[in-house]
Amino acid sequence: MDMNSANIEEIVKQVLAGMAGNGSSASAAAPAASGDIPKVAHVAMLTSLEHYDIKEFPMPEVGDDDILVKVEGCGICGTDAHEFKRDPFGLIPVALGHEGTGEIVKMGKNVKKDSAGKDVKVGDKVVTCMIFKDDPEITMFDLNKQNVGAADVYGLLPDDDVHLNGWFSDYILIRGGAFGSTFFNVSDLDLKSRILIEPCAVLVHAVERAKTTNILRFNSRVVVQGCGPIGLICIAVLRTLGVENIVAVDGNQQRLEFAKKMGAMKSVNFMEHKGIDALAGAVKEAFGGHLADFAFQCTGSPAAHSNIYHFIRNGGGLCELGFFINGGDATINPHFDLCSKEINLVGSWVYTLRDYATTFDFLKRAKAIGLPMDELITHTFPLEEINEAHQTNLAQKGLKIAIINK
C-alpha cells in the first residue's frame, strides 16, 4: 500500500468521522459469507493467573457500522504473557489477544472501506490497529484515560457488553460508529504475515524513532541487544532499509543463529563473556575494532539497558524499546554513560497509524529479499490449548507462539 500525505489525511478524517456515528440493529447488515454463522462464539477468557477458560457467549448483533470477523489466528505477545502471569494492569477477567487476523463473515450496510480508504467486502481478511480513535498520531495508550474503552484496544481491555473484543476467540466484533475502531483490509498477505503485522509495526515505529537522531544510515554499525521476536524483527526492518553492518547480542545461541538468517552480520553470546568490559570488547571486535554507531535495546531487562551504553561510540545513538510494562529501574552513570559520550537517546512504545500502514509494505519487502519472516512463528496451538500455548511461551521454547483456529 502506498501511503502518501493525502492517504494519511484521508485516514485521519475517516477515523475522526467514525466518532460521530451510532451503531444500530443487525437487520440491515450486509449478507454473510457462505456457511452458517453459529449462534454462540467461543472466547478464551483469562479468569485467574495462568488460566484461561473457554467461555461461550451469544453471537452479537451486527450493527450498520460493525463487522463480524471469523478469527483465523492470533500471536501471543509479551504483554499477553505479562497479563497471564501477573495481571499487572488488574484486568482479570479479560479476553486477550491483539495480534489477530481473520475473515469478514458479516458487515453492516454502512461499512464500505477500511481505515485507509480501501474497499472491503465479506470474505476479505482484516486486522485491527491498537491506537486512539480520537488521535491517530498518538503512539501510546493510557489505561487510566476515561476515553479509552475495549473497542479502542482490542484484546487488552475488558468488555462487559459484547465480550467478543479479543482475538483469542473464534469470532470478534469490530465495532464502528461511536467506537471508531481502526481496521485494515490485508487480503494480499498470507496468514502468518498477517499475524506478524502488530509486532512488526512496533519495530517499524522504533526504527522511525531512531531515524530522528540523524545517525542511522546505510553504513551505520548497529547493535541489536535481545533476539526474541522483537529483536529479530528489528534486525529484519533494518535489513529491508539497507543497513547491513548489524551485530546481534543475546545469551541464546539458537536465537543468535536465527538473527543471522534475519540479516545480522555477526553475533555475540553474552554467556561467553564475564563482565561488561569483556562483553563490550566482544561487540567492538565484532565491528572490526569499532563501537556501534547506533544500538537498539530490545530485552525488557533493566540490567541489559545498563550494559548497552558500553557498546556505543561517543556521539552515537540508542533506541530503548524493550519496556512495554514497568520492568524495574536500570542503573547508569549519567556522566560516563550519557553526558560525556553525548549519546542521542530515544524511547519507543507501540506505533502510530502511519507506522501500522507502512508495516504492510515492510512485510512484502522482507519476503521479497528472502528474510524468513514466517519462521518466526515456531509453535501453533488451537484455541482450546491456549493455556499450554502460554506456558510454552513463558518457557521460551520457541520464538513467536500463535493460536491458529481450525
C-alpha positions in Angstrom: 0.0 0.0 0.0 1.4 3.4 -1.0 1.0 5.9 1.9 1.4 9.5 0.8 0.4 12.6 2.8 -3.0 12.6 1.1 -3.7 9.0 2.1 -2.7 9.8 5.7 -5.0 12.8 5.7 -7.9 10.6 4.5 -7.2 8.0 7.2 -7.3 10.7 9.9 -10.6 12.1 8.5 -12.2 8.7 8.4 -11.1 7.7 12.0 -12.3 11.0 13.4 -15.5 10.9 11.4 -16.2 7.5 12.9 -16.7 9.1 16.3 -19.8 10.8 15.2 -21.8 7.8 14.1 -24.1 5.5 16.1 -24.4 1.7 15.8 -27.9 0.2 15.1 -29.6 -3.1 14.7 -28.4 -6.1 12.7 -31.4 -6.2 10.5 -29.8 -4.0 7.8 -26.4 -5.8 7.8 -25.0 -7.0 4.6 -25.2 -10.7 3.7 -22.9 -13.1 5.5 -20.3 -15.2 3.8 -21.2 -18.7 2.6 -21.7 -21.0 5.5 -23.8 -20.6 8.6 -22.7 -18.3 11.5 -23.1 -20.2 14.8 -25.4 -18.8 17.5 -22.6 -18.7 20.1 -19.0 -17.7 19.9 -16.1 -19.1 21.9 -13.8 -16.8 23.8 -10.6 -17.6 25.7 -11.2 -15.6 28.9 -8.3 -15.2 31.3 -10.2 -15.9 34.6 -7.2 -16.2 37.0 -3.5 -16.1 36.9 -2.1 -18.5 34.4 -5.5 -19.9 33.5 -7.9 -19.3 30.6 -11.4 -20.7 30.4 -13.1 -21.1 27.1 -16.4 -19.3 27.5 -19.5 -19.3 25.3 -21.3 -16.0 24.5 -24.3 -15.3 22.3 -23.3 -14.2 18.8 -23.8 -10.4 18.9 -26.0 -8.4 16.6 -24.0 -6.7 13.8 -24.9 -3.1 13.6 -24.9 -0.9 10.5 -21.3 0.2 11.2 -20.0 -3.1 12.6 -18.0 -6.1 11.2 -18.2 -9.7 12.4 -14.9 -11.5 11.8 -14.2 -15.2 11.9 -10.8 -15.4 13.6 -8.1 -17.3 11.8 -5.2 -16.8 14.2 -3.5 -14.6 16.8 0.1 -14.3 18.1 0.9 -14.3 21.7 2.6 -11.0 22.7 4.9 -10.3 25.6 2.0 -8.1 27.0 -0.2 -11.2 26.9 2.5 -13.1 28.8 2.8 -10.5 31.5 -1.0 -10.4 31.9 -1.2 -14.2 32.0 1.5 -14.5 34.7 1.0 -11.4 36.8 -2.1 -9.3 35.7 -0.1 -6.1 36.2 -3.0 -3.9 35.0 -5.6 -5.6 37.2 -7.7 -6.6 34.2 -8.8 -10.1 35.1 -11.3 -11.4 33.9 -10.4 -10.3 30.4 -10.4 -11.5 26.8 -6.9 -11.0 25.4 -5.2 -11.3 22.0 -4.3 -8.2 19.9 -2.0 -9.8 17.2 -5.0 -11.3 15.4 -6.5 -11.6 12.0 -9.5 -13.2 10.3 -12.1 -13.1 7.6 -15.1 -10.9 7.4 -18.3 -13.0 7.6 -20.9 -10.3 8.1 -20.8 -6.5 7.9 -23.2 -3.6 8.4 -24.6 -1.7 5.4 -22.5 1.5 6.2 -19.2 -0.3 6.0 -17.7 0.2 2.6 -14.0 1.0 3.2 -11.3 0.3 5.8 -9.4 3.0 7.7 -7.0 3.5 4.7 -9.9 4.0 2.3 -9.5 0.5 0.8 -12.7 -1.2 -0.3 -13.9 -4.1 2.0 -16.4 -6.9 1.4 -17.4 -10.1 3.0 -14.6 -12.6 2.6 -11.8 -10.1 3.0 -9.0 -10.6 5.6 -8.6 -7.9 8.2 -6.6 -6.8 11.2 -7.3 -4.1 13.8 -5.0 -1.4 14.9 -4.3 -0.6 18.6 -4.4 3.2 18.6 -6.6 6.0 20.0 -9.7 6.6 17.9 -9.5 10.4 18.6 -5.8 11.0 17.8 -4.4 8.8 15.0 -0.9 10.2 15.7 -0.7 9.1 19.3 2.0 6.5 20.0 0.7 5.0 23.2 -2.4 4.4 25.3 -3.1 5.2 28.9 -5.3 2.7 30.7 -6.4 5.5 33.2 -7.7 7.8 30.5 -11.5 7.9 30.6 -12.0 7.9 26.8 -10.2 4.5 26.4 -12.6 1.5 26.1 -12.4 -2.1 25.0 -13.3 -1.1 21.4 -10.3 1.2 21.3 -7.9 -1.5 22.2 -8.9 -5.0 21.0 -7.5 -7.8 23.1 -6.4 -5.9 26.2 -9.3 -4.1 28.0 -12.3 -5.9 29.5 -15.7 -5.5 27.7 -18.7 -6.5 29.8 -21.1 -5.8 26.9 -20.3 -8.0 23.9 -17.2 -9.9 25.2 -16.1 -10.6 21.6 -13.3 -8.0 21.7 -10.2 -10.2 22.0 -8.6 -12.2 19.1 -8.1 -15.3 21.3 -11.6 -16.4 20.2 -13.3 -17.8 17.2 -15.2 -14.6 16.3 -14.6 -11.0 17.1 -16.9 -8.0 16.6 -15.2 -4.9 15.2 -17.5 -2.0 16.2 -17.8 1.2 14.2 -19.8 4.3 14.8 -19.1 5.9 18.1 -16.4 3.3 18.9 -14.3 4.5 15.9 -12.4 1.2 15.5 -9.5 1.2 13.2 -9.1 -1.8 10.8 -7.3 -2.6 7.6 -8.0 -4.9 4.6 -4.9 -7.1 4.3 -6.2 -9.8 2.0 -3.0 -9.6 0.0 -0.9 -11.0 2.8 -0.8 -14.7 3.9 -1.9 -15.8 7.4 1.5 -15.8 9.1 2.3 -12.4 7.7 -1.0 -11.0 9.0 -0.3 -12.4 12.5 3.0 -10.7 12.5 1.7 -7.2 11.5 1.2 -5.9 15.0 4.7 -6.7 16.4 6.3 -5.6 13.2 4.5 -2.3 13.5 6.3 -1.8 16.9 9.7 -2.1 15.2 8.8 0.0 12.1 7.9 2.7 14.7 11.1 2.1 16.7 13.3 2.5 13.6 11.4 5.6 12.6 12.2 7.0 16.1 15.8 6.0 15.6 16.0 7.9 12.3 15.0 11.2 14.1 18.6 11.2 15.6 20.0 11.5 12.1 22.6 8.9 13.0 21.1 5.8 11.4 22.4 5.4 7.8 23.1 2.7 5.3 26.7 2.2 6.5 25.9 2.6 10.3 27.3 0.0 12.7 24.2 -1.2 14.6 24.0 -3.4 17.6 20.7 -5.1 18.5 20.5 -6.5 22.0 17.9 -9.2 22.6 17.0 -11.7 20.0 13.5 -12.6 20.9 10.8 -11.9 18.3 11.1 -8.1 18.9 14.9 -8.0 18.4 14.7 -10.4 15.4 12.1 -8.2 13.7 14.2 -5.2 14.5 17.1 -6.7 12.5 14.7 -7.5 9.6 13.4 -3.9 9.5 17.0 -2.6 9.4 17.9 -5.0 6.7 15.0 -4.0 4.5 16.2 -0.4 4.8 19.6 -1.3 3.6 21.5 -1.4 6.9 23.9 -4.4 6.7 26.5 -3.9 9.5 24.4 -5.4 12.3 25.7 -7.3 15.4 23.2 -9.3 17.4 23.7 -9.8 21.2 21.9 -12.5 23.2 22.5 -15.4 25.6 20.8 -18.0 23.5 22.9 -19.4 20.7 19.9 -20.7 18.7 18.4 -17.3 18.6 21.7 -15.8 17.6 21.9 -18.2 14.7 18.4 -17.1 13.6 19.5 -13.5 13.9 22.0 -14.1 11.2 19.2 -15.6 9.0 17.3 -12.4 9.6 20.2 -10.3 8.4 22.7 -9.8 11.3 26.4 -9.8 10.1 27.8 -11.2 13.3 26.6 -12.2 16.8 27.9 -12.1 20.4 26.8 -14.5 23.0 26.9 -12.7 26.4 27.1 -16.0 28.2 30.6 -16.4 26.9 32.0 -13.2 28.4 32.5 -12.3 32.0 31.7 -8.8 32.9 30.6 -5.7 30.9 34.1 -4.8 29.8 34.7 -8.2 28.2 31.3 -8.1 26.6 31.8 -4.6 25.3 35.2 -5.7 23.9 33.5 -8.6 22.1 31.0 -6.3 20.5 33.8 -3.9 19.5 35.7 -6.8 18.0 32.7 -7.9 16.0 32.6 -4.4 14.4 36.3 -4.7 13.5 37.6 -2.6 16.4 34.8 0.0 16.5 31.9 0.6 18.8 28.4 0.8 17.4 27.1 4.0 15.9 23.6 3.0 17.0 22.0 0.5 19.3 18.5 -1.0 19.8 17.8 -2.4 23.3 15.0 -5.0 22.9 15.2 -7.1 26.0 12.9 -5.6 28.7 15.8 -6.2 31.2 17.0 -3.3 33.3 20.5 -4.9 33.5 20.6 -5.1 29.7 19.7 -1.4 29.5 22.6 -0.5 31.9 25.0 -2.5 29.7 24.1 -1.2 26.3 25.7 2.2 26.7 29.1 0.5 26.8 28.5 -0.8 23.2 28.0 2.7 21.7 30.6 5.2 20.4 30.8 8.8 21.5 28.1 10.8 19.8 26.2 7.6 18.9 22.5 6.8 19.4 20.3 4.4 21.4 16.7 3.4 20.9 15.1 1.8 24.0 12.0 -0.2 23.2 12.2 -3.2 25.5 9.9 -2.0 28.3 6.3 -2.3 27.4 5.4 -2.5 31.1 7.3 -1.4 34.2 10.2 -3.8 34.5 12.0 -2.0 37.2 14.8 0.5 37.5 18.1 0.5 35.5 21.4 1.8 36.9 23.5 4.0 34.7 26.2 6.6 35.3 24.7 9.8 33.8 28.2 11.3 33.3 30.1 8.3 31.8 27.2 6.6 30.0 25.2 9.5 28.7 26.6 13.1 29.1 30.3 12.7 28.4 29.5 10.5 25.4 26.8 12.8 24.1 24.5 9.8 23.5 21.3 10.5 21.5 18.6 8.6 23.3 15.1 7.9 22.1 12.3 5.8 23.6 9.8 3.9 21.6 6.4 2.3 22.6 3.8 0.9 20.3 3.2 2.8 17.0 1.1 5.4 15.1 -1.5 4.8 12.4 1.1 5.8 9.8 3.6 3.2 11.1 0.9 0.5 11.0 0.1 1.1 7.4 3.8 1.2 6.5 4.2 -2.2 8.1 2.3 -3.9 5.3 4.9 -2.8 2.8 7.7 -3.8 5.1 6.4 -7.4 5.3 6.2 -7.6 1.5 9.7 -6.2 1.1 11.1 -8.6 3.8 9.7 -11.5 1.9 11.0 -10.2 -1.4 14.6 -10.1 -0.2 14.3 -13.6 1.3 14.1 -12.9 5.0 12.4 -15.9 6.7 9.6 -14.0 8.5 7.3 -17.0 8.5 9.9 -18.9 10.5 9.4 -16.5 13.4 6.2 -18.4 14.2 7.7 -21.6 15.6 4.7 -23.1 17.5 1.0 -23.1 16.9 -1.9 -24.3 19.1 -5.7 -24.5 18.7 -7.8 -22.2 20.9 -8.7 -24.9 23.4 -5.0 -25.4 24.1 -4.3 -21.7 24.9 -3.0 -22.4 28.4 -0.4 -24.8 27.0 0.5 -22.2 24.4 1.1 -19.5 27.0 3.2 -21.9 29.1 5.3 -22.7 26.0 5.8 -19.0 25.5 6.8 -18.4 29.1 9.3 -21.3 28.9 10.9 -19.6 25.8 10.7 -22.9 23.9 10.2 -21.1 20.7 10.1 -17.6 19.2 6.6 -16.5 18.3 3.8 -18.7 19.6 0.4 -18.4 17.8 -3.1 -19.6 18.3 -4.5 -20.9 14.9 -8.1 -21.8 14.7 -9.3 -24.9 12.8 
